Amino acid sequence: MNKFFIKYKDGSEANVDAKVTYGSAVAVELTDIPDFEKTEYIEFPLHSDSIFAGDEGYFLVQAGNGKCANRDYGISFYKERENCELVLKDCFMPVFGIKHKDKCYIAVVTGMATDISQVIKIEDNRYYLKVRFEVDGVVPYENISLEFYNIDKVNAEYSDMARAYREYQLRHGFKPIKERLTPELEYSVESVNVRIRMGWKPVPCEIAEQTEDNEPDVYTACTFDDVIKIMEAYKRVGIEKAEFCLVGWNMKGHDGRWPQILPVESSFGGEEGLKRLINKAKCLGYAITCHTNSTDMYSISNRFNEDDIAIMRNGEKSVEAVRWGGGRTYNICPKRAYEISMDTLPEVAELGFRGMHYIDVITCTPPRECNNVNHLINKKKSGYYFDKLFEKSVEMFGSVGSEGAYDYYLKKCDYTLYVSFADFTDKGSVFKLCDKIIPFWQLVYHGIVASNPYAGTVNYALSDNKDYMLKVVEFGGKPQMYYYAKFVSDGTDWIGTGDLKCSTNEEIEYSASKAKETVDAYNEIKYLQYEFMEEHKETESNVFEIKYSDGSIVTVDYNNKTYTLQRGRSK
């Protein structure tokens, strides 16, 4: 484990010595610089021992297929398989693990971590795990480097690997929730989050470049007065704490005209109706926040500026494949996104929102660079600007959350709407070299970033399948309610097993009763949000034991569809 392998664009190959230093970690660095302009990629093996099928242990890998590929961790046991090689790009955490016989350690990519892929290969029952640096002819913006941390413990497992990486992150600027509490963050952590999508234009949108003459009408699903009715129903059933997040309340509804936010959409009640709602929420003792977006841009926006669009390495504009409500979705340069947000978000805060402000998609998007000479930034620098955006949002609103698991952007983020899009009930959602999905992300970040584990567990109280609720408990999740979660007209559905609505009194009362069920269950275990998840293990088939830093133990039994809580020391 002392050489970097280089693959050149002309097909030739080379090996370059690594600089290795020893201390609390084994640090590996590429110091003999190759001809980067001619390089396709550079690989480094994550183990020096030969590993064969039948050996004791496993690889800790990022596992999944399709859009779920960068959302889950799993373990890959050393067993007989067909020869194959899988490359997983856009790793959402720069950490990998090896357990082999009496050895257990993690590898953390410390230089060029935003440009890596995972390579797992099996050849004639011999196992290989490598990290690939996707150079693609570009000189790296920093040295390529890794650090290896040995887990010095008998019978160490993936929970110990997670603890080692958590400690690494805590040494590098991450802070536990209870060390950065604001009143708004505390309220949010201890209440169920309720998202309400007010309205939207057709999605996917057939009109790519919208104008005021061809812009589709906004469908109104819910008015501000309707939200007041929901809140009053929650109060009637005895819900004391709830945080309501308005989605699509802005100009032309959900994803209507980003980065333009104001004026408040008139068809929902306008600014007057919104302020009446905000005042009502405060009277009832509920938090009220909103959803904005700092990364997307539509040409119909009054803030549209072609120079703000991120430019890719090939000189083309960065554009999303899916057309959302505003039409063709242009990706904003992260530096400009921060600067624009510092102009728009103070106006939003002045409306009276306080609580966990939600900024869409940042933490579920791979690091983005911009090659526009007017605001040239690399992928690592984009993390700097999004950290600043989250930090400023906390100053304005009290707390901030986003959507997804990329930990390059999590240092200043309080909550993620869901860690993974994967369907955990579908065994085919993981790639063939992964044998078992584990809550590695949660073992690292529980107690640092509050989260809901899977998009499919949203509105779990509406499902007859208790596994959705149990998965939230097993993964230490914060329950999520969602009104009008399903809005995409082509049948695409990734949020939850059911949908909450409020068009009739019956629908409002039903939703309040389901919210009460969720709140009552969460109240028993919400104190755990302040604790680290220290150990997760399967004690028997489909029965999992989860231990927390305060000594609490949660046992989740999928066979009998139940869970138990053994409380630790008092909070």
NUROMI-107234 format. One line per 4 residues: number of its first residue (from 1); their letters; for each residue x, y, z of C-alpha. Coordinates in steps of 0.05 Angstrom, whole numbers, plus 5000, padded with zeros to 4 digits. Example, Ala and Ser with C-alpha at 12.3 -4.5 7.8 and 13.67 -1.06 7.14 Angstrom:
2
1 = as = 5246,4910,5156 ~ 5273,4979,5143
//
This chain:
571
1 = mnkf = 5000,5000,5000 ~ 5053,5049,4979 ~ 5042,5066,4907 ~ 4991,5106,4868
5 = fiky = 4967,5075,4802 ~ 4959,5124,4744 ~ 4916,5112,4682 ~ 4932,5159,4625
9 = kdgs = 4883,5180,4571 ~ 4924,5145,4517 ~ 4915,5079,4554 ~ 4984,5076,4584
13 = eanv = 4995,5063,4658 ~ 5046,5080,4712 ~ 5058,5071,4786 ~ 5083,5129,4829
17 = dakv = 5111,5123,4899 ~ 5069,5151,4956 ~ 5098,5193,5012 ~ 5078,5157,5077
21 = tygs = 5084,5188,5146 ~ 5066,5157,5212 ~ 5032,5188,5273 ~ 4962,5182,5302
25 = avav = 4944,5162,5231 ~ 4981,5134,5172 ~ 4982,5192,5123 ~ 4991,5178,5049
29 = eltd = 5005,5233,4998 ~ 5020,5239,4924 ~ 5082,5283,4920 ~ 5114,5261,4854
33 = ipdf = 5068,5300,4808 ~ 5050,5264,4743 ~ 5028,5297,4678 ~ 4958,5314,4701
37 = ekte = 4935,5341,4634 ~ 4945,5272,4604 ~ 4917,5234,4664 ~ 4849,5200,4664
41 = yief = 4849,5178,4737 ~ 4893,5160,4796 ~ 4878,5101,4842 ~ 4903,5081,4911
45 = plhs = 4891,5012,4941 ~ 4858,5013,5010 ~ 4890,4948,5034 ~ 4957,4915,5026
49 = dsif = 4938,4846,5049 ~ 4911,4796,4999 ~ 4837,4784,5012 ~ 4801,4722,4987
53 = agde = 4730,4696,4987 ~ 4718,4660,5052 ~ 4763,4706,5093 ~ 4733,4734,5157
57 = gyfl = 4709,4806,5152 ~ 4680,4855,5101 ~ 4689,4920,5062 ~ 4649,4981,5085
61 = vqag = 4623,5008,5019 ~ 4576,5060,4990 ~ 4522,5019,4959 ~ 4462,5026,4913
65 = ngkc = 4436,5030,4842 ~ 4412,5088,4799 ~ 4395,5152,4836 ~ 4404,5115,4902
69 = anrd = 4477,5099,4887 ~ 4505,5153,4933 ~ 4456,5150,4990 ~ 4471,5087,5031
73 = ygis = 4528,5050,5064 ~ 4532,4975,5066 ~ 4579,4919,5081 ~ 4607,4870,5030
77 = fyke = 4626,4803,5058 ~ 4683,4763,5028 ~ 4645,4707,4994 ~ 4648,4672,4927
81 = renc = 4621,4715,4870 ~ 4630,4724,4795 ~ 4687,4766,4771 ~ 4666,4839,4766
85 = elvl = 4687,4911,4778 ~ 4640,4967,4800 ~ 4657,5040,4802 ~ 4612,5086,4844
89 = kdcf = 4622,5160,4829 ~ 4601,5220,4871 ~ 4616,5189,4939 ~ 4575,5225,4991
93 = mpvf = 4625,5213,5047 ~ 4700,5207,5036 ~ 4709,5148,5083 ~ 4717,5073,5070
97 = gikh = 4728,5015,5117 ~ 4763,4948,5119 ~ 4752,4891,5168 ~ 4797,4832,5151
101 = kdkc = 4813,4778,5201 ~ 4842,4813,5262 ~ 4850,4880,5227 ~ 4799,4936,5225
105 = yiav = 4811,5007,5200 ~ 4782,5065,5161 ~ 4811,5106,5104 ~ 4792,5180,5101
109 = vtgm = 4807,5219,5038 ~ 4836,5284,5061 ~ 4859,5316,4996 ~ 4815,5321,4933
113 = atdi = 4759,5287,4971 ~ 4706,5319,4927 ~ 4732,5284,4864 ~ 4733,5211,4884
117 = sqvi = 4700,5146,4864 ~ 4696,5080,4899 ~ 4724,5020,4861 ~ 4707,4950,4885
121 = kied = 4732,4891,4845 ~ 4730,4815,4849 ~ 4776,4774,4806 ~ 4782,4698,4815
125 = nryy = 4753,4703,4885 ~ 4804,4756,4905 ~ 4776,4822,4933 ~ 4801,4892,4918
129 = lkvr = 4777,4960,4945 ~ 4807,5024,4918 ~ 4794,5098,4917 ~ 4798,5132,4849
133 = fevd = 4814,5205,4840 ~ 4777,5229,4778 ~ 4830,5275,4749 ~ 4804,5277,4677
137 = gvvp = 4861,5321,4651 ~ 4855,5376,4704 ~ 4909,5395,4753 ~ 4883,5382,4824
141 = yeni = 4870,5443,4867 ~ 4905,5409,4927 ~ 4950,5350,4940 ~ 4919,5281,4934
145 = slef = 4921,5249,5003 ~ 4890,5199,5051 ~ 4894,5181,5124 ~ 4887,5111,5153
149 = ynid = 4860,5102,5224 ~ 4869,5035,5258 ~ 4812,5011,5303 ~ 4851,4985,5363
153 = kvna = 4796,4941,5392 ~ 4784,4866,5395 ~ 4726,4845,5350 ~ 4717,4915,5323
157 = eysd = 4657,4926,5276 ~ 4626,4979,5232 ~ 4601,5018,5293 ~ 4673,5027,5314
161 = mara = 4691,5050,5244 ~ 4635,5102,5248 ~ 4659,5126,5316 ~ 4730,5136,5289
165 = yrey = 4703,5178,5231 ~ 4657,5217,5278 ~ 4717,5233,5322 ~ 4755,5255,5260
169 = qlrh = 4697,5302,5241 ~ 4692,5330,5311 ~ 4766,5347,5308 ~ 4754,5383,5242
173 = gfkp = 4700,5432,5260 ~ 4635,5392,5270 ~ 4598,5404,5335 ~ 4544,5363,5370
177 = iker = 4473,5391,5370 ~ 4473,5403,5445 ~ 4535,5447,5439 ~ 4504,5494,5388
181 = ltpe = 4432,5497,5413 ~ 4390,5558,5397 ~ 4318,5563,5421 ~ 4295,5550,5350
185 = leys = 4339,5489,5341 ~ 4317,5460,5408 ~ 4244,5470,5390 ~ 4254,5438,5322
189 = vesv = 4292,5378,5348 ~ 4237,5364,5400 ~ 4178,5372,5353 ~ 4153,5336,5291
193 = nvri = 4166,5374,5227 ~ 4104,5387,5184 ~ 4116,5408,5112 ~ 4058,5437,5072
197 = rmgw = 4064,5446,4997 ~ 4020,5505,4981 ~ 4018,5501,4905 ~ 4058,5490,4842
201 = kpvp = 4061,5495,4767 ~ 4062,5431,4725 ~ 4122,5385,4737 ~ 4157,5364,4694
205 = ceia = 4145,5428,4655 ~ 4139,5426,4579 ~ 4156,5500,4572 ~ 4231,5505,4580
209 = eqte = 4239,5580,4578 ~ 4178,5612,4610 ~ 4155,5683,4602 ~ 4097,5721,4633
213 = dnep = 4058,5706,4568 ~ 4069,5630,4568 ~ 4079,5615,4642 ~ 4032,5559,4666
217 = dvyt = 3981,5573,4719 ~ 3995,5556,4791 ~ 3953,5501,4822 ~ 3932,5521,4891
221 = actf = 3930,5462,4938 ~ 3927,5501,5003 ~ 3918,5573,5024 ~ 3947,5607,5085
225 = ddvi = 3879,5605,5117 ~ 3877,5530,5105 ~ 3943,5524,5144 ~ 3910,5561,5202
229 = kime = 3855,5508,5201 ~ 3908,5453,5203 ~ 3942,5486,5262 ~ 3877,5494,5300
233 = aykr = 3861,5421,5288 ~ 3930,5402,5316 ~ 3916,5443,5378 ~ 3848,5409,5387
237 = vgie = 3879,5340,5388 ~ 3930,5361,5440 ~ 3994,5372,5399 ~ 4034,5422,5439
241 = kaef = 4096,5426,5395 ~ 4098,5425,5319 ~ 4142,5461,5268 ~ 4106,5479,5204
245 = clvg = 4149,5491,5142 ~ 4114,5524,5082 ~ 4135,5496,5015 ~ 4118,5533,4951
249 = wnmk = 4091,5595,4988 ~ 4136,5639,4945 ~ 4124,5674,4879 ~ 4089,5624,4831
253 = ghdg = 4092,5566,4880 ~ 4140,5509,4888 ~ 4203,5519,4845 ~ 4165,5575,4811
257 = rwpq = 4217,5629,4795 ~ 4281,5616,4834 ~ 4323,5654,4854 ~ 4265,5703,4858
261 = ilpv = 4226,5690,4922 ~ 4181,5751,4932 ~ 4127,5775,4928 ~ 4089,5722,4966
265 = essf = 4044,5683,4918 ~ 3977,5721,4916 ~ 3934,5660,4901 ~ 3951,5632,4970
269 = ggee = 3931,5696,5005 ~ 3990,5742,4991 ~ 4034,5775,5043 ~ 3975,5796,5085
273 = glkr = 3949,5725,5090 ~ 4019,5699,5106 ~ 4030,5748,5162 ~ 3962,5730,5191
277 = link = 3984,5657,5190 ~ 4051,5673,5222 ~ 4017,5711,5279 ~ 3967,5654,5289
281 = akcl = 4024,5603,5294 ~ 4058,5645,5347 ~ 3992,5650,5386 ~ 3984,5575,5384
285 = gyai = 4056,5563,5406 ~ 4078,5532,5340 ~ 4141,5547,5300 ~ 4132,5568,5228
289 = tcht = 4187,5567,5176 ~ 4193,5564,5101 ~ 4227,5529,5042 ~ 4273,5567,4995
293 = nstd = 4324,5549,4943 ~ 4394,5577,4932 ~ 4421,5533,4876 ~ 4369,5535,4819
297 = mysi = 4354,5590,4769 ~ 4299,5599,4717 ~ 4299,5647,4659 ~ 4231,5676,4680
301 = snrf = 4260,5700,4746 ~ 4269,5775,4754 ~ 4338,5757,4782 ~ 4359,5715,4722
305 = nedd = 4430,5730,4700 ~ 4467,5684,4652 ~ 4533,5703,4685 ~ 4509,5671,4750
309 = iaim = 4502,5602,4719 ~ 4557,5552,4737 ~ 4602,5535,4678 ~ 4626,5463,4670
313 = rnge = 4697,5443,4650 ~ 4676,5436,4577 ~ 4652,5509,4577 ~ 4578,5492,4575
317 = ksve = 4526,5518,4624 ~ 4507,5472,4681 ~ 4435,5451,4670 ~ 4392,5400,4707
321 = avrw = 4363,5342,4667 ~ 4294,5350,4699 ~ 4251,5411,4685 ~ 4219,5434,4749
325 = gggr = 4162,5484,4757 ~ 4200,5543,4728 ~ 4222,5506,4666 ~ 4294,5492,4647
329 = tyni = 4333,5491,4712 ~ 4401,5526,4710 ~ 4451,5511,4765 ~ 4478,5573,4800
333 = cpkr = 4552,5580,4816 ~ 4558,5565,4891 ~ 4595,5631,4903 ~ 4541,5670,4868
337 = ayei = 4488,5628,4903 ~ 4515,5652,4970 ~ 4518,5724,4947 ~ 4447,5723,4918
341 = smdt = 4420,5690,4981 ~ 4450,5744,5025 ~ 4407,5793,4985 ~ 4342,5752,4984
345 = lpev = 4339,5715,5051 ~ 4339,5777,5097 ~ 4274,5798,5062 ~ 4245,5729,5077
349 = aelg = 4266,5733,5150 ~ 4233,5801,5157 ~ 4166,5769,5143 ~ 4169,5737,5212
353 = frgm = 4193,5665,5200 ~ 4232,5635,5258 ~ 4254,5563,5265 ~ 4291,5513,5222
357 = hyid = 4294,5548,5155 ~ 4298,5498,5098 ~ 4343,5509,5037 ~ 4329,5457,4983
361 = vitc = 4375,5405,4953 ~ 4443,5432,4976 ~ 4463,5371,5017 ~ 4436,5320,4966
365 = tppr = 4477,5349,4908 ~ 4548,5328,4890 ~ 4599,5384,4901 ~ 4595,5434,4844
369 = ecnn = 4651,5474,4813 ~ 4646,5536,4769 ~ 4693,5552,4713 ~ 4667,5622,4698
373 = vnhl = 4728,5667,4702 ~ 4686,5720,4738 ~ 4674,5674,4797 ~ 4720,5614,4789
377 = inkk = 4714,5563,4846 ~ 4732,5490,4856 ~ 4688,5438,4888 ~ 4720,5445,4957
381 = ksgy = 4708,5521,4955 ~ 4635,5509,4941 ~ 4631,5475,5010 ~ 4660,5538,5040
385 = yfdk = 4605,5581,5010 ~ 4549,5534,5030 ~ 4577,5530,5101 ~ 4574,5606,5102
389 = lfek = 4503,5605,5074 ~ 4480,5557,5129 ~ 4516,5597,5183 ~ 4483,5662,5161
393 = svem = 4415,5627,5157 ~ 4421,5607,5230 ~ 4434,5680,5247 ~ 4372,5701,5208
397 = fgsv = 4323,5645,5227 ~ 4353,5608,5287 ~ 4366,5542,5252 ~ 4375,5512,5183
401 = gseg = 4363,5447,5146 ~ 4369,5417,5077 ~ 4358,5352,5039 ~ 4408,5295,5034
405 = aydy = 4471,5265,5061 ~ 4533,5295,5027 ~ 4576,5311,5087 ~ 4619,5362,5050
409 = ylkk = 4562,5411,5066 ~ 4539,5387,5135 ~ 4585,5424,5183 ~ 4536,5482,5194
413 = cdyt = 4471,5444,5177 ~ 4423,5423,5232 ~ 4377,5376,5196 ~ 4369,5335,5133
417 = lyvs = 4299,5320,5107 ~ 4321,5250,5088 ~ 4389,5217,5083 ~ 4371,5169,5026
421 = fadf = 4322,5164,4968 ~ 4329,5089,4966 ~ 4271,5042,4977 ~ 4297,5002,5036
425 = tdkg = 4243,4950,5025 ~ 4271,4934,4956 ~ 4329,4886,4959 ~ 4346,4903,4887
429 = svfk = 4362,4975,4906 ~ 4433,4957,4926 ~ 4488,4933,4879 ~ 4506,4860,4876
433 = lcdk = 4570,4867,4916 ~ 4534,4895,4977 ~ 4505,4844,5025 ~ 4475,4887,5079
437 = iipf = 4454,4960,5088 ~ 4474,4991,5154 ~ 4461,5060,5185 ~ 4533,5082,5180
441 = wqlv = 4515,5155,5165 ~ 4471,5155,5227 ~ 4525,5123,5270 ~ 4570,5181,5250
445 = yhgi = 4522,5240,5251 ~ 4466,5224,5300 ~ 4471,5276,5354 ~ 4506,5323,5304
449 = vasn = 4455,5329,5248 ~ 4382,5311,5259 ~ 4353,5270,5202 ~ 4298,5227,5173
453 = pyag = 4330,5163,5144 ~ 4291,5150,5079 ~ 4245,5192,5035 ~ 4197,5133,5036
457 = tvny = 4187,5139,5111 ~ 4155,5208,5105 ~ 4083,5203,5130 ~ 4096,5134,5158
461 = alsd = 4034,5139,5201 ~ 3991,5132,5138 ~ 4020,5064,5121 ~ 3996,4996,5145
465 = nkdy = 4067,4972,5137 ~ 4099,4983,5206 ~ 4168,4974,5177 ~ 4169,5047,5156
469 = mlkv = 4159,5070,5227 ~ 4208,5019,5253 ~ 4261,5041,5204 ~ 4256,5112,5230
473 = vefg = 4265,5086,5301 ~ 4323,5039,5282 ~ 4360,5095,5246 ~ 4347,5146,5301
477 = gkpq = 4304,5189,5256 ~ 4261,5250,5266 ~ 4191,5237,5238 ~ 4168,5279,5180
481 = myyy = 4096,5296,5161 ~ 4081,5323,5091 ~ 4018,5354,5061 ~ 4014,5349,4985
485 = akfv = 4080,5310,4981 ~ 4060,5281,4914 ~ 4060,5335,4860 ~ 4098,5308,4800
489 = sdgt = 4049,5294,4743 ~ 4088,5239,4708 ~ 4078,5191,4766 ~ 4147,5199,4795
493 = dwig = 4139,5187,4870 ~ 4195,5186,4920 ~ 4165,5217,4982 ~ 4127,5173,5031
497 = tgdl = 4075,5118,5027 ~ 4016,5165,5031 ~ 3996,5237,5026 ~ 3963,5287,5073
501 = kcst = 3912,5336,5046 ~ 3870,5393,5073 ~ 3815,5408,5022 ~ 3759,5386,5070
505 = neei = 3747,5387,5144 ~ 3749,5311,5144 ~ 3818,5312,5112 ~ 3843,5363,5163
509 = eysa = 3817,5324,5222 ~ 3845,5259,5195 ~ 3914,5291,5185 ~ 3913,5319,5255
513 = skak = 3897,5250,5284 ~ 3956,5219,5246 ~ 4001,5275,5268 ~ 3981,5262,5340
517 = etvd = 3999,5188,5332 ~ 4067,5208,5306 ~ 4079,5261,5360 ~ 4060,5213,5416
521 = ayne = 4109,5160,5391 ~ 4164,5211,5380 ~ 4156,5243,5449 ~ 4181,5179,5481
525 = ikyl = 4247,5177,5444 ~ 4260,5249,5422 ~ 4311,5259,5479 ~ 4357,5213,5440
529 = qyef = 4367,5266,5386 ~ 4419,5298,5432 ~ 4459,5233,5439 ~ 4509,5198,5395
533 = meeh = 4490,5130,5366 ~ 4546,5087,5392 ~ 4529,5017,5369 ~ 4483,4983,5320
537 = kete = 4480,4908,5312 ~ 4434,4852,5291 ~ 4424,4808,5352 ~ 4382,4757,5315
541 = snvf = 4348,4754,5247 ~ 4311,4820,5236 ~ 4322,4844,5307 ~ 4368,4903,5318
545 = eiky = 4398,4933,5381 ~ 4419,5006,5381 ~ 4459,5035,5439 ~ 4466,5110,5452
549 = sdgs = 4517,5152,5489 ~ 4472,5163,5549 ~ 4465,5087,5559 ~ 4396,5082,5527
553 = ivtv = 4383,5019,5487 ~ 4330,5014,5432 ~ 4312,4945,5406 ~ 4275,4941,5340
557 = dynn = 4240,4876,5324 ~ 4217,4871,5251 ~ 4189,4801,5263 ~ 4138,4824,5314
561 = ktyt = 4133,4896,5288 ~ 4151,4927,5355 ~ 4207,4964,5389 ~ 4227,4974,5461
565 = lqrg = 4265,5029,5497 ~ 4310,5020,5557 ~ 4325,5091,5581 ~ 4395,5110,5602
569 = rsk = 4415,5163,5651 ~ 4369,5224,5657 ~ 4380,5279,5607
//
